[in-house]
Amino acid sequence: MALRPEEITSILKQEIKQFETGIKMESMGTILSVGDGIARVYGLDDCMAGELLEFSASGGPASGGPGELGIALNLEESNVGVVLCGEGKGIKEGDTVKRTNRIASIPVGKGLLGRVIDPLGRPLDGKGPIVSTETRPIEFKAPGVLSRQSVKEPLQTGIKAIDGMIPIGRGQRELIIGDRQTGKTAIAIDTIINQKGKDVYCVYVATGQKTSTVLSVVKTLEKYGAMEYTVVVSAPADVAATLQYLSPYSGAAVGEFFMYNGMHALAIYDDLTKHAAAYRELSLLLRRPPGREAFPGDVFYLHSRLLERAAKMRDDLKGGSLTALPIIETQAGDVSGYIPTNVISITDGQIYLETDLFYSGVRPAVNVGLSVSRVGGNAQTKAMKKVAGKLRLDLAQYRELAAFAQFGSDMDKSTRDQLNRGSRLVEVLKQGQYMPNSLAQQVSIIYIATKGAIDDVPLEKVQAFEKGFHQFLKEKYPDVVNEIDKNKELTDSLTQRLDRAASEFKAQFLKG
């Protein structure tokens, strides 16, 4: 019987293929030193930047032992600088470190809605495991210029002063900046509440906040039914700086799932001042050279690579969007600080909140003079664009005249009229917390205020007038409300009906 060499070759190949040695190759390293949440590891020659590494404590399953994770940040010639994601209890010199062969990633998808998670996607709300079939890398390259289109759809905040004069569009990056306790988070939360029924998924990232503050935000969102379309990523002040550093990128990854699948998302980073401080801590411990204010030289890149991930995608790429509202805390109103100027230069405008306005009762305390939206009218509906132009002009003239009026007592009638109109516009723009206005409510009150319909309403009664007018419109002129909300335009027919409604209501209001 003749033996055919090709048959023998194929049988041998098949046997070799099925042969198992029982040896599993793993890349391992040894800890040279550990302390302050930083480990120096020797031996991981093939480690990737940003890779998750697993620590095994030699003392057995001590707290923080097996399963403790770290992220490779410094790839040096003789060792790898690893930042720990936990407290690092039980980890010591000589312990082994194992590669996981995966870049730090987070579960994404609609299964996260209504949940509170940490920056690695682990649940913090006690509602069981996260249901997700997909993960995304925490760090991801922003879409290029050719993948984007210009911002053209409004993202309504429900706040008259912002939607009227500092409009935000889907895909925009608008900075909220001001001193502590001036209502920055309140604006962000109002914006989330206002997205109800508007097909916008929200991600709220709390970086370096008190746990009680995060809890309060979650309870507020639950109370107003907003948690059902919101994900909260929490890295409070008492967790490792590594998790605080990762948190905004994790929030961006959660939001990107919706953007790349043709949906709309809103990400709020509260706040990037604490994020920069956490990164400074890690950088100094990793022995990176400090620069201005002890921040490392790449602190601008830290925030630019985060905020560039917000975009409005082209229609042939599903047309999704991710809008970013970063928050920055200033010291005594100083917007010329290092981190504030960095973030101002990356974003498409800023909403500047002023302490003096806040304490004088103007809330939201938006300084209209220093606030700007670089997208402007492109991010407004036709109805709002029609009424808002005059609003900004009237307020600017009022501020100018009010400054001079302090010094002189005798004013001509036109100056008095302008001051009168301006003071009423300021009253109209005041708004309670968690009380976002619909488009029809905003357009109707701004329209009649700029037309002068409330010039003769006593100043202290303006807010009562506004509340009553909205109710009157809803009951007597529901067609006007529905038409503005549906068509988002202000036709001549609508303005005539609004004029008629305003005069009817004012007559009964002044009489009452």
LOGUGU-198223 format. One record per residue (C-alpha): x, y, z; residue number from 0; chain; residue in one letter. Coordinates in Angstrom, 1 decimal, always signed. Each point is the difference from the previous one (the first is absolute). Layout:
<nodes>
{node {X,Y,Z},NUM,A,A}
...
</nodes>
This chain:
<nodes>
{node {+0.0,+0.0,+0.0},0,A,M}
{node {+1.6,+3.3,-1.2},1,A,A}
{node {+0.2,+2.9,+2.5},2,A,L}
{node {-0.9,+3.4,-1.5},3,A,R}
{node {+2.1,+2.8,+1.6},4,A,P}
{node {-2.8,+2.7,-0.4},5,A,E}
{node {-2.4,-2.2,+2.0},6,A,E}
{node {+2.5,-0.4,+2.8},7,A,I}
{node {+0.7,+3.8,+0.0},8,A,T}
{node {-3.7,+0.9,+0.3},9,A,S}
{node {-0.5,-2.5,+2.9},10,A,I}
{node {+3.0,+1.3,+1.8},11,A,L}
{node {-1.2,+3.6,-0.4},12,A,K}
{node {-3.4,-0.9,+1.3},13,A,Q}
{node {+1.5,-1.7,+3.1},14,A,E}
{node {+2.3,+2.9,+0.7},15,A,I}
{node {-3.0,+2.4,-0.3},16,A,K}
{node {-2.0,-2.0,+2.6},17,A,Q}
{node {+2.9,-0.6,+2.3},18,A,F}
{node {-0.3,+2.0,+3.3},19,A,E}
{node {+3.1,+0.5,+2.1},20,A,T}
{node {-1.9,+1.4,+3.0},21,A,G}
{node {+2.4,+3.0,+0.1},22,A,I}
{node {-1.6,+3.4,-0.1},23,A,K}
{node {+2.3,+2.9,-0.8},24,A,M}
{node {-0.6,+3.1,+2.0},25,A,E}
{node {+1.9,+3.3,+0.2},26,A,S}
{node {+0.9,+0.6,+3.7},27,A,M}
{node {+1.8,+2.7,+1.8},28,A,G}
{node {+1.3,+0.6,+3.5},29,A,T}
{node {-0.7,+3.1,+2.2},30,A,I}
{node {+3.2,+1.9,+0.7},31,A,L}
{node {-1.7,+2.6,+2.3},32,A,S}
{node {-3.5,+1.0,+0.9},33,A,V}
{node {-1.4,+3.0,+1.9},34,A,G}
{node {-2.4,+3.0,-0.3},35,A,D}
{node {-2.1,-2.0,-2.5},36,A,G}
{node {+3.0,-0.4,-2.4},37,A,I}
{node {+1.8,-3.3,-0.8},38,A,A}
{node {+3.3,-0.4,-1.9},39,A,R}
{node {-0.1,-3.3,-1.8},40,A,V}
{node {+3.0,-1.8,-1.5},41,A,Y}
{node {-0.3,-2.6,-2.8},42,A,G}
{node {-3.1,+1.1,-2.1},43,A,L}
{node {+2.1,+0.7,-3.1},44,A,D}
{node {-3.0,-0.5,-2.4},45,A,D}
{node {-2.5,+2.0,+2.1},46,A,C}
{node {-2.3,+2.6,-1.9},47,A,M}
{node {-0.6,+3.6,+1.2},48,A,A}
{node {-3.3,+0.2,+1.8},49,A,G}
{node {-0.2,-3.8,+0.4},50,A,E}
{node {-1.8,-1.5,+3.0},51,A,L}
{node {+2.3,-2.0,+2.2},52,A,L}
{node {-1.0,-2.5,+2.7},53,A,E}
{node {+1.9,-0.1,+3.4},54,A,F}
{node {+0.3,-3.2,+2.0},55,A,S}
{node {+0.9,+0.5,+3.7},56,A,A}
{node {+2.5,-2.6,+1.2},57,A,S}
{node {-1.8,-0.1,+3.4},58,A,G}
{node {-3.0,-1.7,-1.5},59,A,G}
{node {-3.5,+1.5,-0.4},60,A,P}
{node {+0.5,+3.0,+2.3},61,A,A}
{node {-2.2,+3.0,-0.5},62,A,S}
{node {+1.0,+1.5,-3.3},63,A,G}
{node {+2.0,-3.1,-0.9},64,A,G}
{node {-0.8,-2.1,-3.0},65,A,P}
{node {-2.1,+1.9,-2.5},66,A,G}
{node {+1.4,+3.5,+0.9},67,A,E}
{node {+0.4,+1.9,-3.3},68,A,L}
{node {+2.5,+2.5,-1.1},69,A,G}
{node {+0.5,+2.0,-3.2},70,A,I}
{node {+3.4,+0.4,-1.8},71,A,A}
{node {+0.7,+3.7,-0.4},72,A,L}
{node {+3.8,+0.3,-0.2},73,A,N}
{node {+1.8,-2.4,-2.4},74,A,L}
{node {+3.7,+0.5,+0.9},75,A,E}
{node {+3.2,-1.8,-1.1},76,A,E}
{node {+0.5,-2.0,+3.2},77,A,S}
{node {-3.5,-0.1,+1.5},78,A,N}
{node {-3.7,+0.8,-0.4},79,A,V}
{node {-1.7,+2.7,+2.2},80,A,G}
{node {-3.5,-1.4,+1.0},81,A,V}
{node {-2.7,+2.0,+1.7},82,A,V}
{node {-2.2,-2.1,+2.3},83,A,L}
{node {-3.8,+0.1,-0.4},84,A,C}
{node {-0.6,-0.9,+3.7},85,A,G}
{node {+1.6,+0.6,+3.4},86,A,E}
{node {+2.7,-2.5,-0.7},87,A,G}
{node {-0.3,-1.7,+3.4},88,A,K}
{node {+2.0,-3.3,+0.1},89,A,G}
{node {+2.1,+0.9,-3.0},90,A,I}
{node {+3.7,+0.1,+0.7},91,A,K}
{node {+3.4,-0.1,-1.5},92,A,E}
{node {+0.8,-3.3,-1.7},93,A,G}
{node {-3.6,-0.9,-0.9},94,A,D}
{node {-0.8,-1.0,-3.5},95,A,T}
{node {-1.9,+2.0,-2.6},96,A,V}
{node {-1.8,-1.6,-2.9},97,A,K}
{node {-0.9,+1.5,-3.4},98,A,R}
{node {-3.7,-0.2,-0.9},99,A,T}
{node {+0.7,+0.8,-3.7},100,A,N}
{node {-2.9,+2.6,-0.1},101,A,R}
{node {+0.0,+3.7,+0.1},102,A,I}
{node {-2.1,+1.5,+2.8},103,A,A}
{node {-3.6,-0.2,-1.2},104,A,S}
{node {-3.6,+0.4,+1.3},105,A,I}
{node {-3.3,-1.8,-0.7},106,A,P}
{node {-2.3,+2.2,-2.1},107,A,V}
{node {-3.6,-0.1,-1.4},108,A,G}
{node {-3.5,+0.6,+1.1},109,A,K}
{node {+0.3,-2.4,+2.9},110,A,G}
{node {+1.9,+2.7,+1.9},111,A,L}
{node {-2.9,+2.4,+0.0},112,A,L}
{node {-1.2,+0.8,+3.5},113,A,G}
{node {+3.1,-1.4,+1.6},114,A,R}
{node {+2.9,+1.5,+2.1},115,A,V}
{node {+3.4,-1.5,-1.0},116,A,I}
{node {+3.6,+0.6,+0.7},117,A,D}
{node {+2.5,+0.9,-2.8},118,A,P}
{node {+0.8,-3.7,-0.6},119,A,L}
{node {-3.7,-0.8,-0.5},120,A,G}
{node {-0.6,-1.6,+3.4},121,A,R}
{node {-3.4,+0.6,+1.5},122,A,P}
{node {-0.2,+2.3,+3.1},123,A,L}
{node {-3.8,+0.1,+0.5},124,A,D}
{node {-0.6,-3.5,+1.4},125,A,G}
{node {-2.4,-0.9,-2.9},126,A,K}
{node {+1.9,-3.1,-1.1},127,A,G}
{node {+2.5,-0.5,-2.9},128,A,P}
{node {+0.0,+2.2,-3.1},129,A,I}
{node {-1.8,-1.5,-3.0},130,A,V}
{node {+2.2,+0.7,-3.0},131,A,S}
{node {+1.2,-1.9,-3.1},132,A,T}
{node {+2.4,+2.6,-1.2},133,A,E}
{node {+3.1,+1.8,+1.3},134,A,T}
{node {+1.8,+3.1,-1.2},135,A,R}
{node {+3.6,+1.1,+0.8},136,A,P}
{node {+0.1,+2.8,+2.6},137,A,I}
{node {+2.5,+1.9,-2.1},138,A,E}
{node {-1.1,+0.3,-3.6},139,A,F}
{node {+1.1,+2.2,-3.0},140,A,K}
{node {-2.4,+2.8,-0.7},141,A,A}
{node {-1.8,+0.0,-3.4},142,A,P}
{node {+1.9,+1.9,-2.7},143,A,G}
{node {-1.1,+3.1,-1.8},144,A,V}
{node {-1.3,-1.8,-3.0},145,A,L}
{node {-2.3,-2.2,+2.2},146,A,S}
{node {-1.8,+3.0,+1.5},147,A,R}
{node {-2.5,+2.5,-1.1},148,A,Q}
{node {-0.7,+3.5,+1.3},149,A,S}
{node {-2.2,+0.3,+3.1},150,A,V}
{node {-3.5,+0.9,-1.1},151,A,K}
{node {-2.6,-1.6,+2.4},152,A,E}
{node {-0.8,+1.7,+3.3},153,A,P}
{node {+0.5,-1.7,+3.3},154,A,L}
{node {-2.5,+1.8,+2.2},155,A,Q}
{node {+1.0,+0.6,+3.6},156,A,T}
{node {-3.4,+1.3,+1.0},157,A,G}
{node {+1.7,+3.1,+1.5},158,A,I}
{node {-1.2,+3.2,-1.7},159,A,K}
{node {+3.3,+1.9,+0.4},160,A,A}
{node {+2.0,-2.8,-1.6},161,A,I}
{node {-2.3,-1.1,-2.8},162,A,D}
{node {-0.7,+3.6,-0.9},163,A,G}
{node {+3.5,+1.5,+0.1},164,A,M}
{node {+2.6,-2.8,+0.4},165,A,I}
{node {-1.5,-2.8,-2.1},166,A,P}
{node {+1.4,-3.5,+0.2},167,A,I}
{node {-0.2,-2.4,-3.0},168,A,G}
{node {+0.3,-3.7,-0.2},169,A,R}
{node {+3.6,-0.9,-0.4},170,A,G}
{node {+1.2,+3.2,+1.6},171,A,Q}
{node {+2.4,+0.4,+2.9},172,A,R}
{node {-1.2,+2.8,+2.3},173,A,E}
{node {+1.9,+0.8,+3.2},174,A,L}
{node {-1.8,+0.8,+3.2},175,A,I}
{node {+2.4,+2.2,+2.1},176,A,I}
{node {-0.2,+1.8,+3.3},177,A,G}
{node {+0.9,+0.1,+3.7},178,A,D}
{node {-1.2,-2.8,+2.3},179,A,R}
{node {-3.6,+0.2,+1.1},180,A,Q}
{node {-1.2,+2.1,-2.9},181,A,T}
{node {-2.3,-2.6,-1.5},182,A,G}
{node {+2.2,-1.7,-2.6},183,A,K}
{node {-1.3,-3.5,+0.8},184,A,T}
{node {-3.6,+1.3,+0.2},185,A,A}
{node {+0.2,+1.1,-3.7},186,A,I}
{node {+1.4,-3.4,-1.0},187,A,A}
{node {-2.7,-1.9,+1.9},188,A,I}
{node {-2.8,+2.3,-1.4},189,A,D}
{node {+1.3,-0.8,-3.5},190,A,T}
{node {-0.2,-3.8,+0.7},191,A,I}
{node {-3.5,+0.4,+1.4},192,A,I}
{node {-1.0,+2.0,-3.1},193,A,N}
{node {+1.0,-2.9,-2.4},194,A,Q}
{node {-3.0,-2.1,+1.1},195,A,K}
{node {-1.8,-1.2,-3.1},196,A,G}
{node {+2.6,+1.6,-2.3},197,A,K}
{node {+2.0,-3.2,-0.9},198,A,D}
{node {+3.2,+1.2,+1.6},199,A,V}
{node {+1.8,-2.5,+2.3},200,A,Y}
{node {+2.0,+1.7,+2.8},201,A,C}
{node {+3.2,-0.8,+1.8},202,A,V}
{node {+0.8,+1.8,+3.3},203,A,Y}
{node {+3.6,-0.4,+1.0},204,A,V}
{node {+0.8,+1.0,+3.7},205,A,A}
{node {+3.7,+0.4,+0.4},206,A,T}
{node {+1.4,+0.7,+3.5},207,A,G}
{node {-3.4,+0.9,+1.4},208,A,Q}
{node {-1.2,-0.9,+3.5},209,A,K}
{node {-2.0,-3.3,+0.0},210,A,T}
{node {-2.9,+1.8,+1.6},211,A,S}
{node {-0.1,+2.5,-2.9},212,A,T}
{node {-0.1,-2.8,-2.5},213,A,V}
{node {-2.8,-1.7,+1.9},214,A,L}
{node {-1.9,+3.2,+0.1},215,A,S}
{node {+0.3,+0.4,-3.8},216,A,V}
{node {-1.2,-3.6,-0.6},217,A,V}
{node {-3.0,+0.6,+2.3},218,A,K}
{node {-0.9,+3.2,-1.8},219,A,T}
{node {+0.2,-1.8,-3.4},220,A,L}
{node {-2.1,-2.8,+1.3},221,A,E}
{node {-2.6,+2.4,+1.4},222,A,K}
{node {-0.4,+1.7,-3.5},223,A,Y}
{node {+0.0,-3.3,-1.9},224,A,G}
{node {+3.3,+0.8,-1.7},225,A,A}
{node {+2.0,-3.1,+1.2},226,A,M}
{node {-1.7,-2.2,-2.5},227,A,E}
{node {+2.0,+1.6,-2.8},228,A,Y}
{node {+3.1,+0.9,+2.1},229,A,T}
{node {+3.2,-1.8,+1.0},230,A,V}
{node {+2.0,+1.3,+3.0},231,A,V}
{node {+3.8,-0.6,+0.1},232,A,V}
{node {+1.2,+0.7,+3.5},233,A,S}
{node {+3.6,+0.3,+1.2},234,A,A}
{node {-0.5,+1.8,+3.3},235,A,P}
{node {+2.8,+1.8,+2.0},236,A,A}
{node {+0.7,-3.1,+2.2},237,A,D}
{node {+1.0,-2.3,-2.9},238,A,V}
{node {+3.4,-0.4,-1.6},239,A,A}
{node {+1.3,+2.8,-2.2},240,A,A}
{node {+0.2,-2.5,-2.9},241,A,T}
{node {-3.8,-0.4,+0.0},242,A,L}
{node {-0.5,+3.8,+0.2},243,A,Q}
{node {+2.4,+0.3,-3.0},244,A,Y}
{node {-1.9,-2.6,-2.0},245,A,L}
{node {-3.5,+1.1,+0.8},246,A,S}
{node {-0.6,+2.6,-2.8},247,A,P}
{node {+1.4,-2.3,-2.6},248,A,Y}
{node {-2.3,-2.8,+1.2},249,A,S}
{node {-2.9,+2.4,-0.3},250,A,G}
{node {+1.0,+0.9,-3.5},251,A,A}
{node {+0.3,-3.7,-1.0},252,A,A}
{node {-3.6,-0.6,+1.4},253,A,V}
{node {-1.2,+3.0,-2.1},254,A,G}
{node {+1.9,-1.1,-3.1},255,A,E}
{node {-2.0,-3.2,-0.2},256,A,F}
{node {-3.2,+2.1,-0.6},257,A,F}
{node {+1.8,+2.4,-2.4},258,A,M}
{node {+1.5,-2.7,-2.2},259,A,Y}
{node {-3.3,-1.8,-0.2},260,A,N}
{node {-1.9,+3.0,-1.3},261,A,G}
{node {-1.5,+1.2,+3.3},262,A,M}
{node {+0.6,+3.2,+1.9},263,A,H}
{node {+1.8,+0.3,+3.3},264,A,A}
{node {+0.9,+2.7,+2.5},265,A,L}
{node {+3.1,-0.4,+2.3},266,A,A}
{node {+0.5,+2.2,+3.0},267,A,I}
{node {+3.5,+0.0,+1.6},268,A,Y}
{node {-0.4,+1.4,+3.6},269,A,D}
{node {+2.7,+1.2,+0.3},270,A,D}
{node {+3.2,+0.1,-2.0},271,A,L}
{node {+1.9,+2.1,+2.6},272,A,T}
{node {+0.0,-3.0,+2.3},273,A,K}
{node {+0.8,-2.2,-2.9},274,A,H}
{node {+3.1,+2.0,-0.8},275,A,A}
{node {+1.0,-0.1,+3.7},276,A,A}
{node {-0.3,-3.8,+0.0},277,A,A}
{node {+2.2,-0.2,-3.1},278,A,Y}
{node {+2.5,+2.3,+1.5},279,A,R}
{node {+0.2,-2.3,+3.1},280,A,E}
{node {+0.6,-3.1,-2.2},281,A,L}
{node {+2.6,+1.8,-2.2},282,A,S}
{node {+2.0,+1.3,+2.9},283,A,L}
{node {+0.1,-3.4,+1.7},284,A,L}
{node {+1.1,-1.5,-3.3},285,A,L}
{node {+2.9,+2.5,+0.0},286,A,R}
{node {-1.2,+1.9,-3.1},287,A,R}
{node {+1.6,+3.5,+0.0},288,A,P}
{node {-2.4,+2.7,+1.3},289,A,P}
{node {-0.7,+3.2,-1.9},290,A,G}
{node {-2.2,+3.0,+0.7},291,A,R}
{node {-1.9,-0.4,+3.3},292,A,E}
{node {+1.7,-3.4,+0.4},293,A,A}
{node {-2.2,-1.4,-2.8},294,A,F}
{node {+1.8,-2.3,-2.5},295,A,P}
{node {+0.7,+1.4,-3.5},296,A,G}
{node {-2.8,-2.2,-1.6},297,A,D}
{node {-2.9,+1.4,+2.1},298,A,V}
{node {-1.4,+1.8,-3.1},299,A,F}
{node {+0.0,-3.4,-1.9},300,A,Y}
{node {-1.7,-1.5,+3.1},301,A,L}
{node {-3.2,+2.0,-0.7},302,A,H}
{node {+0.3,+0.5,-3.7},303,A,S}
{node {-0.1,-3.7,-0.8},304,A,R}
{node {-3.0,-0.3,+2.3},305,A,L}
{node {-2.1,+2.9,-1.4},306,A,L}
{node {+0.9,-0.7,-3.7},307,A,E}
{node {-2.0,-3.2,+0.4},308,A,R}
{node {-3.2,+2.1,+0.0},309,A,A}
{node {-1.2,+0.3,-3.6},310,A,A}
{node {-3.0,+0.1,-2.4},311,A,K}
{node {+0.6,-2.9,-2.5},312,A,M}
{node {-0.7,+0.2,-3.7},313,A,R}
{node {-3.4,-1.3,-1.1},314,A,D}
{node {+1.6,-2.9,-2.0},315,A,D}
{node {+1.7,-1.0,+3.3},316,A,L}
{node {-3.4,-0.3,+1.7},317,A,K}
{node {-0.1,+3.7,+1.1},318,A,G}
{node {+0.3,-0.6,+3.7},319,A,G}
{node {+1.4,+2.6,+2.4},320,A,S}
{node {+1.8,+0.4,+3.3},321,A,L}
{node {-0.4,+3.4,+1.7},322,A,T}
{node {+2.5,+0.8,+2.9},323,A,A}
{node {-0.7,+2.4,+2.9},324,A,L}
{node {+3.3,+0.1,+1.9},325,A,P}
{node {-0.1,+1.9,+3.3},326,A,I}
{node {+3.0,+2.0,+1.4},327,A,I}
{node {+0.2,+1.6,+3.4},328,A,E}
{node {+1.8,+3.4,+0.2},329,A,T}
{node {+1.6,+1.7,+3.0},330,A,Q}
{node {-1.5,+3.4,+0.8},331,A,A}
{node {-1.3,+0.4,-3.6},332,A,G}
{node {+3.5,-0.4,-1.5},333,A,D}
{node {-0.6,-1.4,-3.5},334,A,V}
{node {+3.6,+0.7,-1.0},335,A,S}
{node {+1.3,-3.0,+2.1},336,A,G}
{node {+1.9,-2.8,-1.7},337,A,Y}
{node {-2.7,-2.7,-0.2},338,A,I}
{node {-2.9,+2.5,-0.7},339,A,P}
{node {+1.9,+1.5,-3.0},340,A,T}
{node {+0.9,-3.4,-1.3},341,A,N}
{node {-3.6,-1.2,+0.0},342,A,V}
{node {-1.4,+3.3,-1.3},343,A,I}
{node {+2.3,-0.4,-3.0},344,A,S}
{node {-1.2,-3.6,-0.7},345,A,I}
{node {-3.7,+0.6,+0.3},346,A,T}
{node {-2.5,+1.7,-2.4},347,A,D}
{node {-1.0,+2.7,+2.6},348,A,G}
{node {-0.7,+0.4,+3.7},349,A,Q}
{node {-2.8,+0.7,+2.4},350,A,I}
{node {+1.5,+2.3,+2.6},351,A,Y}
{node {-1.7,+0.0,+3.4},352,A,L}
{node {+0.7,+3.0,+2.3},353,A,E}
{node {+0.0,-0.1,+3.8},354,A,T}
{node {-1.3,+3.6,+0.3},355,A,D}
{node {-3.0,-0.7,-2.3},356,A,L}
{node {-0.7,-3.2,+2.0},357,A,F}
{node {-0.1,+1.8,+3.3},358,A,Y}
{node {-2.0,+2.9,-1.3},359,A,S}
{node {-2.8,-2.5,-0.9},360,A,G}
{node {+0.6,-0.3,-3.7},361,A,V}
{node {-0.2,-3.8,-0.5},362,A,R}
{node {+1.2,-1.7,-2.2},363,A,P}
{node {+2.9,+2.5,+0.6},364,A,A}
{node {+1.0,+0.1,-3.7},365,A,V}
{node {+2.2,+3.0,-0.9},366,A,N}
{node {-1.3,+0.6,-3.5},367,A,V}
{node {+2.9,+2.4,-0.9},368,A,G}
{node {+2.7,-2.6,+0.7},369,A,L}
{node {-1.9,-3.0,-1.2},370,A,S}
{node {+0.1,-1.0,-3.6},371,A,V}
{node {-1.0,-2.8,-2.4},372,A,S}
{node {+2.3,-0.4,-3.0},373,A,R}
{node {-2.7,-2.0,-1.8},374,A,V}
{node {-2.6,+2.7,+0.5},375,A,G}
{node {-3.2,+0.2,-2.1},376,A,G}
{node {+0.8,-3.3,-1.7},377,A,N}
{node {-0.9,-1.7,+3.3},378,A,A}
{node {-3.4,+1.8,+0.3},379,A,Q}
{node {-3.4,-0.7,-1.3},380,A,T}
{node {-1.5,+2.6,-2.4},381,A,K}
{node {-2.5,+1.1,+2.6},382,A,A}
{node {+2.7,+0.6,+2.7},383,A,M}
{node {+2.4,+1.7,-2.5},384,A,K}
{node {-2.8,+2.5,-0.9},385,A,K}
{node {-0.6,+1.1,+3.6},386,A,V}
{node {+3.5,-0.3,+1.5},387,A,A}
{node {+1.9,+2.5,-2.1},388,A,G}
{node {-1.9,+2.9,+1.5},389,A,K}
{node {+0.4,-1.5,+3.5},390,A,L}
{node {+3.8,+0.1,+0.0},391,A,R}
{node {+0.0,+3.5,-1.5},392,A,L}
{node {-2.5,+1.4,+2.6},393,A,D}
{node {+2.0,-1.6,+2.9},394,A,L}
{node {+3.3,+1.3,-1.3},395,A,A}
{node {-1.5,+3.6,-0.2},396,A,Q}
{node {-1.5,-0.5,+3.5},397,A,Y}
{node {+3.4,-1.0,+1.6},398,A,R}
{node {+1.7,+3.0,-1.7},399,A,E}
{node {-2.7,+2.5,+1.1},400,A,L}
{node {-0.3,-1.5,+3.5},401,A,A}
{node {+3.7,+0.7,+0.6},402,A,A}
{node {-0.4,+3.7,-0.9},403,A,F}
{node {-3.4,+0.4,+1.7},404,A,A}
{node {+1.7,-0.5,+3.4},405,A,Q}
{node {+1.7,+3.4,-0.4},406,A,F}
{node {-2.8,+2.2,-1.4},407,A,G}
{node {-3.5,+0.5,+1.2},408,A,S}
{node {-1.6,+2.0,-2.9},409,A,D}
{node {-0.5,-2.3,-3.0},410,A,M}
{node {-2.0,+0.5,-3.1},411,A,D}
{node {-3.1,-2.1,-0.7},412,A,K}
{node {+1.6,-2.4,-2.5},413,A,S}
{node {+2.8,-0.8,+2.5},414,A,T}
{node {-2.6,-0.7,+2.8},415,A,R}
{node {-2.0,-2.2,-2.4},416,A,D}
{node {+3.1,-2.0,-0.9},417,A,Q}
{node {+0.9,-0.5,+3.7},418,A,L}
{node {-3.6,-0.9,+0.7},419,A,N}
{node {+0.0,-2.6,-2.8},420,A,R}
{node {+3.4,-1.4,+1.0},421,A,G}
{node {-0.9,-0.5,+3.6},422,A,S}
{node {-3.1,-2.0,-1.0},423,A,R}
{node {+2.0,-2.1,-2.5},424,A,L}
{node {+2.4,-0.9,+2.9},425,A,V}
{node {-3.0,-1.1,+2.1},426,A,E}
{node {-1.4,-2.1,-2.9},427,A,V}
{node {+3.4,-1.8,-0.4},428,A,L}
{node {+0.0,-1.0,+3.7},429,A,K}
{node {-1.0,-3.7,+0.4},430,A,Q}
{node {-0.5,-2.4,+2.8},431,A,G}
{node {+2.1,-3.2,+0.3},432,A,Q}
{node {-1.3,-3.2,-1.6},433,A,Y}
{node {-2.6,+2.1,-1.9},434,A,M}
{node {+1.0,-0.2,-3.7},435,A,P}
{node {-2.3,+1.8,-2.4},436,A,N}
{node {-1.3,-1.5,-3.3},437,A,S}
{node {+0.9,+1.8,-3.3},438,A,L}
{node {-3.5,+1.5,-0.2},439,A,A}
{node {+0.2,+1.4,+3.6},440,A,Q}
{node {+3.4,+1.5,-0.7},441,A,Q}
{node {-0.9,+1.5,-3.4},442,A,V}
{node {-3.3,+1.5,+1.1},443,A,S}
{node {+1.3,+1.8,+3.1},444,A,I}
{node {+3.1,+1.3,-1.7},445,A,I}
{node {-2.1,+1.2,-2.9},446,A,Y}
{node {-2.5,+2.0,+2.1},447,A,I}
{node {+2.8,+1.3,+2.3},448,A,A}
{node {+2.1,+1.4,-2.9},449,A,T}
{node {-3.1,+1.4,-1.6},450,A,K}
{node {-0.6,+2.1,+3.2},451,A,G}
{node {-3.2,-1.8,+1.1},452,A,A}
{node {+1.2,-0.2,+3.6},453,A,I}
{node {+1.6,+3.4,+0.3},454,A,D}
{node {-2.9,+1.3,+2.1},455,A,D}
{node {-0.2,-3.2,+2.2},456,A,V}
{node {+1.5,+0.8,+3.5},457,A,P}
{node {+3.5,-1.4,+0.3},458,A,L}
{node {-0.8,-2.2,+3.0},459,A,E}
{node {-3.0,-1.5,-1.9},460,A,K}
{node {+1.9,-1.0,-3.2},461,A,V}
{node {+0.6,-3.6,+1.0},462,A,Q}
{node {-3.6,-0.5,+1.2},463,A,A}
{node {-1.1,+1.5,-3.4},464,A,F}
{node {+2.2,-2.4,-1.9},465,A,E}
{node {-1.3,-3.0,+1.9},466,A,K}
{node {-3.6,+1.1,-0.5},467,A,G}
{node {+0.6,+0.8,-3.7},468,A,F}
{node {+1.3,-3.6,-0.7},469,A,H}
{node {-3.1,-1.4,+1.7},470,A,Q}
{node {-2.3,+2.4,-1.9},471,A,F}
{node {+1.6,-1.1,-3.3},472,A,L}
{node {-0.3,-3.6,+0.8},473,A,K}
{node {-3.8,+0.3,+0.8},474,A,E}
{node {-1.2,+2.7,-2.5},475,A,K}
{node {+2.6,-0.3,-2.8},476,A,Y}
{node {+1.1,-3.6,-0.1},477,A,P}
{node {+0.4,+0.1,-3.8},478,A,D}
{node {+2.7,+2.7,+0.4},479,A,V}
{node {+2.0,-2.2,+2.4},480,A,V}
{node {-0.4,-3.1,-2.1},481,A,N}
{node {+1.0,+1.8,-3.2},482,A,E}
{node {+3.2,+1.5,+1.4},483,A,I}
{node {+1.1,-3.3,+1.6},484,A,D}
{node {-0.8,-2.0,-3.2},485,A,K}
{node {+1.1,+2.3,-2.9},486,A,N}
{node {+2.7,+1.9,+2.0},487,A,K}
{node {-0.8,+3.2,-2.0},488,A,E}
{node {-1.6,+3.3,+0.9},489,A,L}
{node {-2.3,+1.0,-2.9},490,A,T}
{node {-1.9,+3.3,-0.3},491,A,D}
{node {-3.2,-1.7,+0.9},492,A,S}
{node {+1.6,-1.3,+3.2},493,A,L}
{node {+1.4,+3.4,+1.0},494,A,T}
{node {-3.5,+1.6,-0.5},495,A,Q}
{node {-1.6,-2.7,+2.3},496,A,R}
{node {+2.8,+0.5,+2.6},497,A,L}
{node {-0.5,+3.8,-0.1},498,A,D}
{node {-3.8,-0.6,+0.5},499,A,R}
{node {+0.6,-2.5,+2.9},500,A,A}
{node {+2.5,+2.3,+1.7},501,A,A}
{node {-2.4,+3.0,+0.0},502,A,S}
{node {-2.9,-2.1,+1.1},503,A,E}
{node {+1.9,-1.6,+2.9},504,A,F}
{node {+1.7,+3.3,+1.0},505,A,K}
{node {-3.4,+1.7,+0.3},506,A,A}
{node {-1.3,-2.6,+2.4},507,A,Q}
{node {+3.4,-0.3,+1.9},508,A,F}
{node {+0.2,+3.8,+0.7},509,A,L}
{node {-3.6,+0.1,+0.9},510,A,K}
{node {+0.4,-2.9,+2.5},511,A,G}
</nodes>
